[in-house]
């Protein structure tokens, strides 16, 4: 399954700017979209957004679950991502030859794993022989359950129906599931997707946990920038769960049980916490009938409370250094409000001016003119958007240049934002690129579905997708200077450094 952007953070960090900038409209205004978009909510609380696009006989089916790593607590970190994997394992009718027999085998797996946890808690006094016996029991139970499985039946059923792009993703603020299908296969998707959340079966749970742990090793523990980002967020946030890794801590991944995953599902996958977008060659009335037939059968439940922990104001600069025989790297972050704050559009404009491509201030200054960096950029939106996040500046030092040089050069550009008004030409370019970006984002069914559900869930109204452009148009040079002075302060700053341990590259 697709992994979150957080775990792809590296030299391709700049790509975030291209995908995180406010998307702009497919050549139409809000009124035009409102004519083609039908919104309705079932009695159990599940919301549908249906956008008609009849250019081709296809439809994008996009499910946005309002749950992510931010909803975890210590002890169950990584669970949102694990459940994303589990949601493809099928149901009581999909992916099994004999569910009753399979369920008994899985219960034995849970029993063996629970016994392993109890024995391991004894620490140095744990009986190694007993542990070996229990691991053998777990493996035997897994093998017994395997004989009842029909591997990849959920995925294969959609592929045989012409489905393409079946995937999912987990971030701090969301979990999403999506596929593109011929529009005449919409009822098949309705049947399967509703069953996925009505009767999920977490088969191959312990095996899939091993896959997730390997992902962590490959994308975090053996990747210098991945290690830096995890350490950086851990000190940038001392209270809010944005400081925990999406992939989870290894000790949590090792001890999470299937019962904990099932409890997580029951709490966060209630219909009132799901939003579905269907974009393409669809008839809204037909969609309503199918939605009532298939999704209305899912029992309703209370909508989970949002995260109540508030990150306290930072009282001084925080700094972390990761020593590694790798390319040096400088990362500077400043706390900022979430997406619903009035200054969000100002941060979007700042993202464009300081960080968008080769014409941005940081690239021109550090890469082209001073030639001290291989790349430099800045953007907002990390780790998430729902709650107060960070505005990041970063630089990759050029060969023979140091972290210190790049860090000072970044501060020079930050101070310039505080002391000099940006030009009207820079603002005009930011506005133009925002519109162009929205056109690109909304030029496909999948892009539309993604952005509509994002704004509906994260901001409370899909229409904010269009209003953000209006807000950017109203941003002034004074706004940019005010925001820079307010947020880009020393006591609000966190710095992360990769210090190259090789003697000839020490920085």
Secondary structure, DSSP 8 states (H G I E B T S, - for coil): ----GGGG-SGGGGHHHHHHS----SS--HHHHHHHEEEEE-TTS-EEEEEE-TTSSEEEEEEEES--GGG--TTSTTHHHHHHHHTTS-BSSSSBS-HHHHHHHHHHHHHHHHHHHHHHTTGGG--HHHHHHHHHHHHHHHHHHHTTB-TTHHHHHHHHTT-EEEEEEE-SS-EEEEEEEEGGGHHHHHHHHHHHHHSB--TTHHHHHHHHHHHHIIIIIT-HHHHHHHHHHHHH-SSSGGGS-TT--HHHHHH--HHHHHHHHHHH-SGGGEEEEEEES--HHHHHHHHHHHGGGS-----------------S-EEEEEEESS--EEEEEEE---TTSTTHHHHHHHHHHHHSGGGSHHIIIIIIIS--EEEEEEEEEES-SSS--EEEEEEEE-TT--HHHHHHHHHHHHHHHHHS---HHHHHHHHHHHHHHHHHHTTSHHHHHHHHHHHHHHTS-TTHHHHHHHHHHH--HHHHHHHHHHHS-GGGEEEEEEEE-SGGG--
